[in-house]
Amino acid sequence: MKLYIAEKPSLGRAIAEVLPKPHKKQDGFIEVGNGDCVTWCIGHLLEQAEPEDYDPKFKKWSTQDLPIVPSEWKFKAKPKTKKQLATVKRLIKSAGVVVHAGDPDREGQLLVDEVIQEAKLSKTKKSTVERVLISDLNPNAVKKALQKSKSNTEFMALSISALARSRADWLYGMNLTRAFTLAGQKAGVQGVLSIGRVQTPVLGLVVRRDEEIASFVSKPFYEVIAKISKESGEQFEAKWQPSEACVPYMDEEGRVLVKGLAENVARRITNQSAELTKLDKVPKKQNPPLPYNLSALQIDANKRFSMSAKQVLDICQALYEKHKLITYPRSDNRYLPNDHYFERNDVLAAVVNNKGCEEKLVADANTSLKSKCWNDKKVEAHHAIIPTKKCLKSAQLGHQEIQVYGLICTQYLAQFYPAYEYSQTKAYLTIAGGNFIAKADTVINKGFKVLFKSKKADAELKTQLPILEVGEPLHCNEGVVNEKNTQPPSHFTEATLLSAMTGIARYVKDKEVKKVLKETDGLGTEATRAGIIELLFKRGFLQREGKSIKSTQLGSGLINTIPAHLSLPDRTALWESQLTNIAQKSASYSQFMTPLESELSDLVSLSQSINTNALKGVQAPNPFKRRGGGKGRRKTTRYKTKTKS
């Protein structure tokens, strides 16, 4: 008997659908016509054991017991899925061949591997386990994936990398949460001060932004605009470019801070001739945006529809599992395999049928175009999120599902539209010895931008220049001083916080760390970012005010109490670099774990002598209080350490 182990029931059903009929639905698995079976996990069937599972004394939190480092790691069955774990283990033991069909990523690899390990298979039988990578639940895609099975041993290093990440996050989160919670109790904080490798730097981003806004002092600055006219009467505007002599009167952003200087320039240029010294016309081209990965989709859905990252993920899961209208949604990749190009007409026909895009826009697409998204070399475990060939027989989607599906369809359709082409014109003028520049963009071909409504693009179209020639007589009718004020940075929104997490390198000063973070996925993964943001709300560290995300007193107090490096993203860069090396077999599990165990001892010692003034008088949140953006009540639960950071 061949046994297929899927990550979720929906994938299990999709696999069974393409296997021989008739099917017998059993308790926790499906038996297919040729005697093979399909079973499934329900997410992780096993979880890391709690500290008290290693020793009952750890149930009481005490600094003397820290750091807790298991000499032999234990997994335990999740209470809610104990029965399914027993079913999967029994089937594994009786199977002739086991096929691992976990999701195509690091976590999906570990999730099924840990169950196979728990079943205690012989070394020989373990070496025969096969691996299939399925990212589209529609029958043809599943069939193709089943025909391309590989040996699961090829993915062992990926599994070890995931295991190292999981254990390291447990050690880091559990030990430091206990250490700093105990330190916080000395300052009178009764709640849990949870620390995580990812959640704490995300909180640090928000706290530092809030503090920057709170301490910001607005300053006036001044711009000079020259009102220019041609002999024909046509008019345009040019902006003053201060010379080096003005530097003492400017800020680091090059803005003039002295009103008298700007007013003097405006007076000098009024009613003076102007000379056009140089005219640059540069043709520009902007290619269509790549299809979505999860973060890019979450950012756009938040901007367009004010959806939270978690809402988008939940909607995507329904579109993938229930409706089978999109490919695997927890993807970090924005490229597609070349094979997918040959399915484009079927996919676009489904998009029209399912009302994912207007029929006319699909009809106007040029399917002979091939954008840069089709690139086998850039596709790894996942590919971009795109519509599938599935056609709905009737209107089955909810309003928000239609919105998210529409975004995915439009982004895919853009691959069959030409580039946006425009001409960027810069006119350089001299007026009374001062330098001025006039800029404008002229659209040549709207290309893919006909698919996207953009206020910014419409504003750019209004900024036009008349036809100009170098040396032609021009006249400055008036110099106008515009007084403006420096603005503080904006509070984070869900979209900008997700963007900050994916592009975290922007917030790092160290060149080496910045380089590593540019090459990794940033803070968290596509699958965990939404959960991490929600976790910070749930634990009372963040709050929503309209679209803005702000830190609470508790969140701010925590960041200002713990050592600064714990709230910076540098650790993620270091870990991701090492975990990638483990996955690529150029580093070992122990090379990663041993230094961490040593560092934990130092951090626990530090927690006992740390200054906790920032936490004094801070109230932990009421677990039953409804927080902005939350839904319903939250139960009070004892803090448990999860593998999610």
C-alpha positions as CSV (number, residue, x, y, z in Angstrom):
1,M,0.0,0.0,0.0
2,K,1.2,3.5,-0.9
3,L,0.4,6.1,1.7
4,Y,0.2,9.8,0.8
5,I,0.5,12.2,3.8
6,A,-0.8,15.6,3.1
7,E,-0.4,18.7,5.3
8,K,-4.1,19.4,5.5
9,P,-7.4,17.6,4.8
10,S,-8.1,19.8,1.7
11,L,-4.8,18.8,0.1
12,G,-5.5,15.1,1.0
13,R,-8.9,15.3,-0.7
14,A,-7.2,16.9,-3.8
15,I,-4.7,14.1,-4.0
16,A,-7.4,11.4,-3.6
17,E,-9.4,13.0,-6.4
18,V,-6.8,12.1,-9.0
19,L,-6.2,8.6,-7.7
20,P,-8.2,5.5,-8.9
21,K,-11.9,5.2,-7.9
22,P,-14.0,4.0,-6.1
23,H,-13.0,5.8,-2.8
24,K,-13.9,4.7,0.7
25,K,-13.9,7.6,3.2
26,Q,-12.5,6.2,6.5
27,D,-11.9,7.9,9.8
28,G,-9.0,10.2,9.2
29,F,-8.0,8.9,5.7
30,I,-9.3,7.9,2.3
31,E,-8.8,4.5,0.7
32,V,-8.7,4.6,-3.1
33,G,-9.6,2.1,-5.7
34,N,-6.2,0.4,-6.0
35,G,-5.8,-0.1,-2.2
36,D,-3.5,3.0,-1.7
37,C,-4.5,5.5,1.1
38,V,-4.4,9.2,1.5
39,T,-4.2,10.7,5.0
40,W,-3.4,14.1,6.4
41,C,-2.0,16.2,9.2
42,I,-4.1,19.1,10.5
43,G,-1.2,21.5,10.7
44,H,1.4,20.4,13.2
45,L,0.1,17.2,14.9
46,L,3.1,17.4,17.3
47,E,4.4,20.4,19.3
48,Q,7.4,21.2,21.4
49,A,7.1,19.8,24.9
50,E,6.6,22.5,27.6
51,P,9.4,23.1,30.2
52,E,7.3,21.3,32.9
53,D,7.2,18.2,30.6
54,Y,10.9,17.9,31.2
55,D,10.8,18.6,34.9
56,P,7.7,19.4,37.0
57,K,9.7,22.1,38.9
58,F,9.8,24.2,35.8
59,K,6.0,24.9,36.1
60,K,6.9,27.6,38.6
61,W,8.9,30.4,36.9
62,S,12.2,31.0,38.7
63,T,15.3,32.8,37.5
64,Q,17.5,30.1,39.3
65,D,16.3,27.5,36.8
66,L,17.2,29.5,33.7
67,P,18.3,29.0,31.0
68,I,16.3,25.7,30.5
69,V,18.1,23.8,27.7
70,P,16.8,20.2,27.1
71,S,19.5,17.6,26.9
72,E,17.1,15.4,24.8
73,W,14.3,17.2,23.0
74,K,10.7,16.0,23.3
75,F,7.7,16.4,21.1
76,K,4.2,15.7,22.4
77,A,0.8,15.2,20.7
78,K,-1.5,18.2,20.4
79,P,-4.6,17.3,22.5
80,K,-7.1,18.3,19.8
81,T,-5.5,16.1,17.1
82,K,-4.3,13.1,19.1
83,K,-6.7,10.8,17.3
84,Q,-5.4,11.9,13.9
85,L,-1.8,11.4,14.9
86,A,-2.6,7.8,16.0
87,T,-4.3,7.2,12.6
88,V,-1.4,8.6,10.6
89,K,1.2,6.6,12.6
90,R,-0.8,3.4,12.2
91,L,-1.0,3.9,8.4
92,I,2.7,4.7,8.2
93,K,3.7,1.5,9.9
94,S,1.5,-0.6,7.5
95,A,2.5,1.2,4.3
96,G,4.8,-0.2,1.7
97,V,5.7,3.2,0.4
98,V,5.2,6.6,2.2
99,V,4.8,9.8,0.1
100,H,5.5,13.1,2.0
101,A,3.0,15.7,0.6
102,G,3.6,18.5,3.1
103,D,3.5,22.1,1.8
104,P,6.4,23.1,-0.4
105,D,8.4,25.0,2.3
106,R,10.7,24.6,5.3
107,E,7.9,24.3,7.8
108,G,5.9,22.0,5.5
109,Q,8.9,19.7,5.2
110,L,9.3,19.5,9.0
111,L,5.6,19.1,9.7
112,V,5.3,15.7,8.0
113,D,8.9,14.6,8.7
114,E,8.3,14.9,12.5
115,V,5.3,12.5,12.2
116,I,7.3,10.0,10.2
117,Q,10.0,10.3,12.8
118,E,7.4,9.7,15.6
119,A,6.3,6.5,13.8
120,K,9.8,5.1,14.4
121,L,10.3,3.7,10.9
122,S,13.4,1.5,10.2
123,K,16.3,3.3,8.5
124,T,15.7,1.3,5.4
125,K,12.0,2.2,5.1
126,K,12.8,5.8,5.9
127,S,15.2,5.9,3.0
128,T,12.3,4.9,0.6
129,V,10.0,7.8,1.6
130,E,9.1,9.9,-1.5
131,R,8.5,13.7,-1.6
132,V,5.9,15.5,-3.8
133,L,5.6,19.3,-4.1
134,I,2.1,20.5,-4.7
135,S,1.2,24.2,-5.0
136,D,-2.0,24.0,-7.0
137,L,-5.0,22.0,-5.8
138,N,-6.6,21.6,-9.2
139,P,-6.6,18.0,-10.6
140,N,-4.3,18.5,-13.5
141,A,-1.7,20.3,-11.4
142,V,-1.9,17.6,-8.7
143,K,-1.5,14.8,-11.3
144,K,1.6,16.5,-12.7
145,A,3.1,17.0,-9.2
146,L,2.5,13.3,-8.3
147,Q,4.4,12.2,-11.4
148,K,7.4,14.3,-10.4
149,S,8.1,12.7,-7.0
150,K,11.7,12.8,-5.6
151,S,13.4,11.0,-2.7
152,N,12.5,12.6,0.6
153,T,16.2,12.3,1.7
154,E,17.0,15.1,-0.8
155,F,15.1,17.4,1.6
156,M,16.6,16.2,4.8
157,A,18.8,19.3,5.2
158,L,15.7,21.5,4.8
159,S,14.0,19.6,7.6
160,I,17.1,19.9,9.9
161,S,17.1,23.7,9.1
162,A,13.4,23.9,10.1
163,L,14.0,21.9,13.3
164,A,17.0,24.1,14.3
165,R,14.8,27.2,13.8
166,S,12.0,25.7,15.8
167,R,14.2,24.7,18.7
168,A,16.2,27.9,18.7
169,D,13.0,30.0,18.8
170,W,11.7,27.8,21.7
171,L,14.9,28.3,23.7
172,Y,15.1,32.0,22.9
173,G,11.4,32.8,23.4
174,M,10.7,30.7,26.5
175,N,13.9,31.5,28.4
176,L,13.9,35.3,27.7
177,T,10.1,35.6,28.3
178,R,10.5,34.0,31.7
179,A,13.6,36.0,32.5
180,F,12.2,39.4,31.6
181,T,8.7,38.7,33.0
182,L,10.3,37.9,36.3
183,A,12.3,41.2,36.0
184,G,9.1,43.1,35.2
185,Q,7.4,41.7,38.3
186,K,9.9,43.6,40.4
187,A,8.6,46.8,38.7
188,G,5.0,45.8,39.5
189,V,4.0,44.4,36.0
190,Q,1.8,41.3,36.6
191,G,1.3,40.3,32.9
192,V,3.7,38.2,30.8
193,L,6.4,40.1,28.9
194,S,6.9,37.8,26.0
195,I,10.1,38.0,23.9
196,G,10.5,36.5,20.5
197,R,13.2,36.7,17.9
198,V,10.8,38.2,15.3
199,Q,8.0,39.7,17.4
200,T,10.3,41.8,19.6
201,P,12.1,43.6,16.7
202,V,8.7,44.2,15.0
203,L,7.5,45.8,18.2
204,G,10.8,47.7,18.4
205,L,10.1,49.2,14.9
206,V,6.7,50.6,16.0
207,V,8.0,51.9,19.4
208,R,10.9,53.7,17.8
209,R,8.6,55.2,15.1
210,D,6.2,56.4,17.8
211,E,9.0,58.0,19.8
212,E,10.4,59.7,16.7
213,I,6.9,61.2,16.0
214,A,6.5,62.2,19.6
215,S,9.8,64.1,19.8
216,F,9.5,65.6,16.3
217,V,9.7,69.4,16.1
218,S,8.3,70.8,12.9
219,K,10.4,73.5,11.2
220,P,9.4,75.8,8.4
221,F,11.3,75.7,5.1
222,Y,11.0,77.7,1.9
223,E,10.9,77.0,-1.8
224,V,11.1,79.6,-4.6
225,I,8.9,79.0,-7.7
226,A,9.6,81.0,-10.9
227,K,6.5,81.7,-13.0
228,I,7.8,81.5,-16.6
229,S,6.1,82.5,-19.9
230,K,7.0,81.9,-23.5
231,E,6.6,84.6,-26.2
232,S,3.5,82.7,-27.3
233,G,2.0,83.3,-23.9
234,E,2.2,79.6,-22.7
235,Q,3.3,79.3,-19.1
236,F,5.0,76.8,-16.8
237,E,6.8,76.8,-13.5
238,A,10.4,76.1,-12.5
239,K,11.8,75.5,-9.0
240,W,14.9,77.2,-7.6
241,Q,18.0,75.0,-7.0
242,P,20.0,76.6,-4.2
243,S,23.8,76.9,-4.8
244,E,26.6,75.8,-2.5
245,A,26.7,79.4,-1.1
246,C,23.3,78.7,0.5
247,V,24.4,75.5,2.3
248,P,24.8,77.3,5.7
249,Y,21.1,78.3,5.5
250,M,19.9,74.8,4.7
251,D,19.1,71.5,6.6
252,E,20.6,68.1,5.8
253,E,17.8,67.4,3.4
254,G,18.8,70.5,1.3
255,R,15.8,72.6,2.4
256,V,16.2,76.4,2.8
257,L,15.4,77.4,6.4
258,V,15.9,81.2,6.2
259,K,12.8,83.0,4.8
260,G,14.8,86.2,4.0
261,L,17.1,84.3,1.6
262,A,14.1,82.9,-0.3
263,E,12.4,86.3,-0.4
264,N,15.6,87.9,-1.8
265,V,15.8,85.3,-4.6
266,A,12.1,85.8,-5.4
267,R,12.6,89.6,-5.7
268,R,15.7,89.3,-7.9
269,I,14.1,87.0,-10.5
270,T,10.7,88.9,-10.7
271,N,10.3,90.5,-14.2
272,Q,13.6,89.2,-15.5
273,S,14.5,87.4,-18.6
274,A,15.2,83.6,-18.3
275,E,17.6,81.5,-20.3
276,L,16.9,77.9,-21.2
277,T,20.4,76.4,-21.0
278,K,19.7,72.7,-21.3
279,L,16.8,70.4,-22.2
280,D,16.9,66.7,-21.3
281,K,14.3,64.3,-22.7
282,V,14.9,60.8,-21.5
283,P,12.6,57.9,-22.7
284,K,11.6,55.8,-19.7
285,K,10.0,52.4,-19.5
286,Q,8.3,50.6,-16.5
287,N,7.7,46.9,-16.9
288,P,4.5,45.3,-15.4
289,P,4.8,44.4,-11.7
290,L,5.5,40.7,-11.0
291,P,2.7,38.5,-9.8
292,Y,2.1,38.5,-6.1
293,N,3.8,36.8,-3.2
294,L,1.8,36.8,0.1
295,S,3.4,39.9,1.6
296,A,2.9,42.0,-1.6
297,L,-0.7,40.9,-1.8
298,Q,-1.3,41.7,1.9
299,I,0.2,45.2,1.4
300,D,-2.0,46.0,-1.6
301,A,-5.1,44.6,0.0
302,N,-4.5,46.8,3.1
303,K,-4.0,49.9,1.0
304,R,-7.0,49.2,-1.3
305,F,-9.5,47.6,1.1
306,S,-8.1,48.2,4.6
307,M,-7.8,44.5,5.2
308,S,-5.5,43.2,7.9
309,A,-2.7,40.8,7.0
310,K,-4.5,38.0,8.8
311,Q,-7.8,38.7,7.0
312,V,-5.9,38.4,3.6
313,L,-4.2,35.2,4.6
314,D,-7.5,33.6,5.8
315,I,-9.3,34.7,2.5
316,C,-6.4,33.3,0.5
317,Q,-6.6,30.0,2.3
318,A,-10.3,29.8,1.4
319,L,-9.6,30.7,-2.2
320,Y,-6.9,28.0,-2.3
321,E,-8.5,25.2,-0.3
322,K,-12.2,25.6,-0.6
323,H,-12.6,27.2,-4.0
324,K,-9.3,26.1,-5.7
325,L,-9.2,29.4,-7.5
326,I,-5.6,30.3,-6.7
327,T,-2.3,28.6,-6.2
328,Y,-0.5,28.0,-2.9
329,P,-0.9,31.3,-1.0
330,R,1.9,31.3,1.6
331,S,4.4,31.9,-1.1
332,D,7.5,34.1,-0.8
333,N,8.2,33.9,-4.5
334,R,7.1,36.2,-7.4
335,Y,8.2,34.2,-10.3
336,L,6.5,31.3,-12.3
337,P,7.8,28.1,-13.9
338,N,8.0,28.2,-17.7
339,D,5.4,25.4,-17.9
340,H,2.8,27.7,-16.5
341,Y,3.1,30.0,-19.6
342,F,1.5,27.3,-21.7
343,E,-1.6,27.4,-19.5
344,R,-2.2,31.1,-19.8
345,N,-5.2,31.0,-22.1
346,D,-7.0,28.5,-19.9
347,V,-6.2,30.6,-16.8
348,L,-7.5,33.8,-18.4
349,A,-10.6,32.0,-19.6
350,A,-11.2,31.1,-15.9
351,V,-10.5,34.7,-14.8
352,V,-13.3,35.9,-17.2
353,N,-15.7,33.2,-16.1
354,N,-15.1,33.9,-12.4
355,K,-15.3,37.7,-12.9
356,G,-11.8,38.2,-11.6
357,C,-11.2,41.0,-14.3
358,E,-13.4,42.8,-16.8
359,E,-13.8,40.8,-19.9
360,K,-12.7,43.7,-22.1
361,L,-9.4,44.0,-20.2
362,V,-8.7,40.3,-20.7
363,A,-9.7,40.6,-24.4
364,D,-7.2,43.5,-24.9
365,A,-4.3,41.4,-23.4
366,N,-1.6,40.2,-25.7
367,T,-1.0,36.6,-24.8
368,S,2.0,36.3,-27.1
369,L,3.9,38.6,-24.6
370,K,6.1,36.8,-22.1
371,S,7.1,39.0,-19.1
372,K,10.1,38.3,-17.0
373,C,8.0,36.5,-14.4
374,W,8.4,33.2,-16.2
375,N,11.8,32.1,-15.1
376,D,12.6,28.5,-13.9
377,K,15.9,29.7,-12.3
378,K,14.1,32.0,-9.9
379,V,11.4,29.5,-8.8
380,E,12.3,27.5,-5.7
381,A,10.0,25.6,-3.4
382,H,7.1,28.0,-4.3
383,H,6.1,30.1,-7.2
384,A,4.0,33.3,-7.3
385,I,0.3,33.4,-6.3
386,I,-1.8,33.3,-9.5
387,P,-5.3,32.3,-10.5
388,T,-5.9,28.6,-11.4
389,K,-7.8,27.2,-14.4
390,K,-10.8,26.4,-12.2
391,C,-14.1,27.8,-13.4
392,L,-16.9,28.4,-10.9
393,K,-20.3,27.1,-12.0
394,S,-22.1,29.9,-10.0
395,A,-21.4,32.9,-7.9
396,Q,-19.9,31.3,-4.8
397,L,-17.5,34.0,-3.5
398,G,-18.1,36.5,-0.7
399,H,-17.4,40.2,-1.2
400,Q,-13.9,40.2,0.4
401,E,-13.0,37.0,-1.5
402,I,-14.0,38.7,-4.8
403,Q,-11.8,41.7,-3.8
404,V,-8.7,39.6,-3.1
405,Y,-9.3,37.3,-6.1
406,G,-9.6,40.4,-8.3
407,L,-6.2,41.7,-7.1
408,I,-4.5,38.4,-7.9
409,C,-6.2,38.2,-11.3
410,T,-5.3,41.8,-12.3
411,Q,-1.6,41.3,-11.3
412,Y,-1.5,38.1,-13.4
413,L,-3.2,39.8,-16.4
414,A,-0.6,42.6,-16.2
415,Q,2.0,40.0,-17.5
416,F,0.3,40.2,-20.9
417,Y,0.3,44.0,-21.2
418,P,3.2,46.1,-22.6
419,A,5.4,48.3,-20.5
420,Y,4.3,51.7,-19.4
421,E,6.4,54.2,-21.6
422,Y,6.9,57.8,-20.9
423,S,9.3,60.6,-21.7
424,Q,10.9,62.4,-18.7
425,T,11.7,66.0,-19.5
426,K,13.9,68.3,-17.5
427,A,14.4,72.0,-18.5
428,Y,17.4,73.8,-16.9
429,L,17.0,77.6,-16.7
430,T,19.2,80.5,-15.4
431,I,17.4,83.5,-14.1
432,A,19.3,86.5,-12.6
433,G,22.3,84.1,-11.9
434,G,20.2,81.5,-10.1
435,N,19.5,77.9,-11.3
436,F,16.0,76.6,-11.8
437,I,14.6,73.3,-13.0
438,A,11.2,72.5,-14.6
439,K,10.2,68.8,-14.7
440,A,7.4,66.9,-16.5
441,D,6.6,63.4,-17.7
442,T,4.8,62.8,-21.0
443,V,3.0,59.5,-21.4
444,I,3.8,57.7,-24.6
445,N,2.0,54.4,-23.9
446,K,0.0,53.6,-20.8
447,G,0.7,49.9,-21.2
448,F,-0.2,47.8,-18.2
449,K,-1.2,50.9,-16.2
450,V,-4.7,50.8,-17.8
451,L,-5.3,48.0,-15.4
452,F,-4.5,50.0,-12.3
453,K,-6.2,53.3,-11.2
454,S,-3.6,55.5,-9.7
455,K,-4.2,59.0,-8.2
456,K,-0.5,59.7,-8.4
457,A,-0.4,58.8,-12.1
458,D,-3.3,61.2,-12.8
459,A,-1.6,64.0,-10.9
460,E,1.6,63.4,-13.0
461,L,-0.4,63.8,-16.2
462,K,-1.5,67.3,-15.1
463,T,2.1,68.4,-14.8
464,Q,2.9,69.3,-18.5
465,L,5.5,71.5,-20.1
466,P,5.0,73.4,-23.4
467,I,7.3,72.6,-26.3
468,L,10.7,74.2,-25.5
469,E,13.9,74.8,-27.4
470,V,17.3,75.7,-25.9
471,G,18.1,79.4,-26.3
472,E,14.5,80.6,-27.0
473,P,13.5,83.8,-25.2
474,L,11.7,83.2,-22.0
475,H,10.5,85.6,-19.3
476,C,10.1,85.2,-15.5
477,N,6.9,87.1,-14.6
478,E,7.2,86.5,-10.9
479,G,9.1,84.7,-8.1
480,V,6.9,83.2,-5.5
481,V,8.0,82.0,-2.0
482,N,6.2,78.9,-0.8
483,E,6.4,78.3,2.9
484,K,6.2,74.6,3.9
485,N,6.7,72.7,7.2
486,T,8.8,69.6,7.8
487,Q,6.5,66.6,8.5
488,P,7.1,63.8,11.0
489,P,7.2,60.3,9.7
490,S,3.7,58.6,9.6
491,H,2.6,56.0,12.1
492,F,2.8,52.5,10.8
493,T,-0.2,51.0,9.1
494,E,-0.7,47.3,8.5
495,A,0.6,47.8,4.9
496,T,3.7,49.8,5.9
497,L,4.5,47.5,8.8
498,L,4.4,44.5,6.5
499,S,6.5,46.4,4.0
500,A,9.0,47.2,6.8
501,M,9.2,43.5,7.8
502,T,9.8,42.4,4.2
503,G,12.3,45.2,3.5
504,I,13.8,45.3,7.0
505,A,17.3,46.0,5.6
506,R,16.3,49.6,5.3
507,Y,16.3,50.0,9.1
508,V,19.7,48.5,9.6
509,K,23.0,50.5,9.7
510,D,25.5,47.7,9.8
511,K,26.6,47.0,6.2
512,E,27.2,43.3,6.6
513,V,23.8,42.7,8.4
514,K,22.1,44.9,5.8
515,K,23.5,42.7,3.0
516,V,22.3,39.5,4.6
517,L,18.9,40.9,5.2
518,K,18.6,42.0,1.6
519,E,19.2,38.4,0.6
520,T,16.7,36.9,3.0
521,D,12.9,37.2,3.4
522,G,13.3,39.9,6.1
523,L,11.6,39.6,9.5
524,G,9.4,36.5,9.7
525,T,8.2,34.5,6.7
526,E,5.3,34.9,4.4
527,A,3.3,32.4,6.4
528,T,4.1,33.9,9.9
529,R,4.0,37.7,9.4
530,A,0.3,38.2,9.8
531,G,0.3,36.0,12.9
532,I,3.1,37.9,14.5
533,I,1.4,41.3,14.0
534,E,-1.9,39.8,15.5
535,L,0.1,38.3,18.4
536,L,1.5,41.8,19.3
537,F,-2.1,43.1,19.4
538,K,-3.3,40.1,21.4
539,R,-0.5,40.5,24.0
540,G,-1.3,44.2,24.5
541,F,1.9,45.5,23.0
542,L,0.2,47.2,20.0
543,Q,-3.1,48.9,19.4
544,R,-5.0,50.2,16.4
545,E,-6.2,53.7,16.0
546,G,-8.1,53.8,12.7
547,K,-5.6,52.6,10.1
548,S,-2.6,53.5,12.3
549,I,-0.7,51.0,14.4
550,K,0.8,52.4,17.7
551,S,2.6,50.9,20.6
552,T,0.9,50.7,24.0
553,Q,2.5,51.8,27.3
554,L,3.3,48.1,27.9
555,G,4.9,47.7,24.5
556,S,7.0,50.9,24.8
557,G,8.0,50.0,28.4
558,L,9.2,46.6,27.3
559,I,11.4,47.9,24.4
560,N,12.9,50.6,26.7
561,T,13.7,47.9,29.4
562,I,15.3,45.1,27.5
563,P,18.8,45.3,26.0
564,A,18.6,47.3,22.7
565,H,20.0,44.5,20.6
566,L,17.0,42.2,21.4
567,S,14.7,44.6,19.7
568,L,16.8,45.0,16.5
569,P,16.5,42.8,13.4
570,D,20.2,41.8,13.3
571,R,19.6,38.4,15.0
572,T,17.2,37.4,12.3
573,A,19.9,38.2,9.7
574,L,22.4,36.1,11.5
575,W,20.0,33.2,12.1
576,E,18.6,33.2,8.5
577,S,22.1,33.1,7.1
578,Q,23.0,30.2,9.3
579,L,19.7,28.3,8.7
580,T,20.2,28.7,4.9
581,N,23.7,27.3,5.3
582,I,22.2,24.3,7.1
583,A,19.6,23.8,4.4
584,Q,22.4,24.0,1.8
585,K,24.5,21.5,3.8
586,S,27.4,24.0,4.3
587,A,26.8,24.3,8.1
588,S,25.7,21.9,10.9
589,Y,22.9,21.9,13.4
590,S,25.4,22.1,16.4
591,Q,27.3,25.0,14.8
592,F,24.1,27.0,15.0
593,M,22.7,25.8,18.4
594,T,25.8,25.7,20.6
595,P,26.6,29.5,20.6
596,L,22.9,30.3,21.2
597,E,22.9,28.2,24.4
598,S,25.9,30.0,25.7
599,E,24.4,33.5,24.8
600,L,21.2,32.6,26.7
601,S,23.1,32.3,30.0
602,D,24.5,35.8,29.6
603,L,21.1,37.3,28.8
604,V,19.5,35.6,31.8
605,S,22.2,37.0,34.0
606,L,21.7,40.5,32.5
607,S,17.9,40.4,33.1
608,Q,18.5,40.2,36.9
609,S,20.3,43.5,37.0
610,I,18.5,45.5,34.3
611,N,16.9,48.9,35.0
612,T,13.1,48.4,35.0
613,N,12.1,52.1,35.5
614,A,10.3,52.2,32.1
615,L,7.9,49.5,33.3
616,K,6.9,51.1,36.6
617,G,3.2,52.0,36.8
618,V,2.5,50.2,33.5
619,Q,-0.7,48.1,33.6
620,A,-0.8,44.8,31.7
621,P,-3.9,44.7,29.5
622,N,-7.2,43.3,30.8
623,P,-7.5,39.9,28.9
624,F,-11.3,40.5,28.4
625,K,-11.0,44.1,27.2
626,R,-11.9,44.5,23.6
627,R,-9.0,46.1,21.8
628,G,-9.3,48.2,18.6
629,G,-9.6,45.9,15.5
630,G,-10.1,42.8,17.6
631,K,-13.1,40.5,17.5
632,G,-14.9,39.2,20.5
633,R,-13.4,38.1,23.8
634,R,-10.1,36.6,24.4
635,K,-9.7,33.9,27.1
636,T,-7.1,34.2,29.7
637,T,-4.6,31.4,29.1
638,R,-1.4,30.4,30.8
639,Y,1.5,31.5,28.5
640,K,2.7,28.7,26.3
641,T,5.8,28.8,24.2
642,K,5.1,28.3,20.5
643,T,7.5,27.6,17.7
644,K,6.2,30.7,16.0
645,S,8.5,33.5,17.1
